[in-house]
Amino acid sequence: MMRHTRIAGALAVSAILVATAGCSASGGSKSAGGGDSWGSCKVTGKAGSFPLKPIKDGTLTIKADLPSAGWWNGDTIGSIKSGYEYCLASEIAYLGGLKQLSLNNVSFDKLVSGTLTGYDLSLDEISITPQRARVVTFSDPYYDSYLGVLTKKGSKVAAGNLSKMTIGVKEGTAAQQWVAGSLKPSGSVKVFPGDTEALAAVAAGQVDAYIQDVAIELGQAKKSGGAVSVIGKYNSGQSYGIMFPKGSKNVDTVNKIIAWCKKNGYLNQLSKTYLGPAFGGDPANVPAWPAS
């Protein structure tokens, strides 16, 4: 019978970054707090072409579990000024006619609980699931996700024995649900509040493998200097969506912005600019493992 163990750790502390206004349609930029809204991002298109209705005039308020390599680049909330999701958020705000971003740090489990208020949307590599869709609203997908298997260097974990190993998952993630519902391991499952705690447990040998989105894990592996690596991936059949509070008036408009970004190659450019370098490898090259 599978055992679920909660690992204590520090949860994300609430913090706010407000980037001040002023960016041209050509995508010129300055650092956050230096008079520009969009950090290092190159926004494109016509400002205000898809008007949004934010909770605070001129500001797109975002809650997420920050930072995240490749997606929200930085060591602290205040240093974030680039990344796939940061720049997508900037593009959404720019096309929505807004002038700035406000970033609020929230633990992932709290984020997807459906209990949060006081925000416009969340961009946080959140997989769209029926369970979550009952308490929040999702946009159309903007990124297809796979679940990676992260292990310590020299590990003997393989596709044939993973289910017998001690597996780590992040609390509240689609990976946690997938491990319980699809992988159904006979070994123990340890639940962590965040990626940092899980990565430390893998490196220390407290868990044999960590199951999380392959894109996130490739970024962790690169930053580890070879201490850990992504040795396999599973097709979860899931995609990332932008999350909104139930009843948000901005869902349809953001879907139009996503469609515009896809049509004009903006999402592909973000992936090329931020994800490839951050991951240190192409997710497509990670060996695919069968789920059973």
TALINTA-V793071 format. One record per pair of residues at least 6 apart in sequence whose C-alpha atoms are under 6 Angstrom apart, sorted by sequence separation. I is the first residue (numbers start at 1). J is the second residue. D is the distance in Angstrom with one decimal. If there is no record, write none. Layout:
BEGIN
i=<I,I>
j=<J,J>
d=<D,D>
END
This chain:
BEGIN
i=<30,74,192,201,261,29,32,73,169,221,31,221,30,73,29,73,29,72,71,19,20,23,70,71,19,21,22,71,72,20,21,22,27,20,21,27,20,19,25,171,114,166,168,170,171,114,163,164,165,166,167,168,169,170,171,163,164,166,168,170,170,175,59,66,58,59,63,65,167,40,58,59,60,61,62,63,64,65,166,167,169,39,40,59,63,64,65,166,167,168,169,65,167,52,50,51,41,49,50,51,47,48,43,47,48,48,47,152,152,38,232,234,232,233,234,232,233,62,61,64,151,222,61,62,63,150,219,62,64,150,219,17,149,218,109,149,37,109,148,148,147,148,147,148,146,147,146,153,153,152,151,21,151,21,150,20,150,19,149,19,149,18,149,18,148,149,17,148,17,147,16,147,16,146,15,146,15,146,14,145,12,145,12,144,143,143,141,142,141,142,141,139,138,139,138,138,137,137,136,136,137,136,127,128,127,128,126,125,140,139,123,122,122,121,121,69,2,7,3,4,5,6,7,2,3,4,5,84,84,83,70,70,70>
j=<36,80,198,207,267,36,39,80,176,228,39,229,39,82,39,83,40,83,83,32,33,36,83,84,33,35,36,85,86,35,36,37,42,36,37,43,37,37,44,191,135,187,189,191,192,136,185,186,187,188,189,190,191,192,193,186,187,189,191,193,194,212,98,105,98,99,103,105,207,81,99,100,101,102,103,104,105,106,207,208,210,81,82,101,105,106,107,208,209,210,211,108,210,96,95,96,87,95,96,97,94,95,91,95,96,97,97,202,203,90,286,288,287,288,289,288,289,119,119,122,209,280,120,121,122,209,278,122,124,210,279,78,210,279,171,211,100,172,211,212,212,213,213,214,213,214,214,227,228,228,228,99,229,100,229,100,230,100,230,101,231,101,232,102,232,233,102,233,103,233,103,234,104,234,104,235,105,236,105,238,106,239,107,239,239,240,239,240,240,241,241,241,241,242,242,243,243,244,244,245,246,246,239,240,240,241,240,240,255,255,242,242,243,243,244,219,186,191,188,189,190,191,192,188,189,190,191,270,274,274,274,275,278>
d=<5.1,4.6,5.9,5.9,5.9,5.9,5.2,5.3,5.4,5.4,4.9,5.1,5.7,5.5,5.9,5.3,5.9,4.7,4.4,4.9,5.5,5.7,5.1,4.5,5.2,5.7,4.8,4.9,5.5,5.3,5.0,5.9,4.2,5.5,4.7,4.7,5.1,5.0,5.9,5.6,4.9,5.4,5.7,5.6,5.6,5.6,4.2,5.3,5.1,4.9,4.8,4.8,5.1,4.8,5.4,5.9,4.5,5.9,5.9,5.9,5.8,5.6,5.7,5.8,4.5,6.0,6.0,5.4,5.7,5.7,5.2,4.9,4.9,4.7,5.0,4.6,5.3,5.1,5.2,6.0,5.9,4.3,5.4,5.5,5.9,5.5,5.4,5.3,5.1,4.5,5.5,5.5,5.8,4.8,5.6,4.3,5.3,5.5,4.8,5.7,5.4,4.7,5.4,4.6,4.7,3.5,5.5,5.9,5.6,5.6,5.7,5.9,4.9,5.0,5.5,5.8,5.8,5.7,5.1,5.8,4.8,5.8,5.2,5.3,5.2,5.4,5.5,5.3,5.6,5.0,4.2,5.6,5.8,4.6,5.8,5.1,4.9,4.5,5.7,5.6,5.3,5.5,4.3,4.0,5.6,5.0,5.6,5.5,5.1,4.4,5.5,5.0,5.7,5.5,5.6,5.8,4.5,5.6,5.5,5.7,5.9,5.7,5.2,4.5,5.8,5.9,5.5,4.2,5.1,5.3,5.2,5.1,4.8,5.8,5.4,5.1,5.4,5.6,4.9,5.8,5.9,5.1,5.3,4.2,5.6,5.1,5.8,6.0,5.5,6.0,4.6,5.3,5.7,5.1,5.5,4.7,5.8,5.1,6.0,5.2,5.4,4.9,5.3,5.9,4.4,5.8,5.1,5.5,5.9,5.9,5.3,5.8,5.0,5.5,4.6,5.7,5.5,5.9,4.9,5.0,4.6,4.9,5.3,5.6,5.7,5.6,5.8,5.3,5.8,5.6,5.3,5.0,4.9>
END
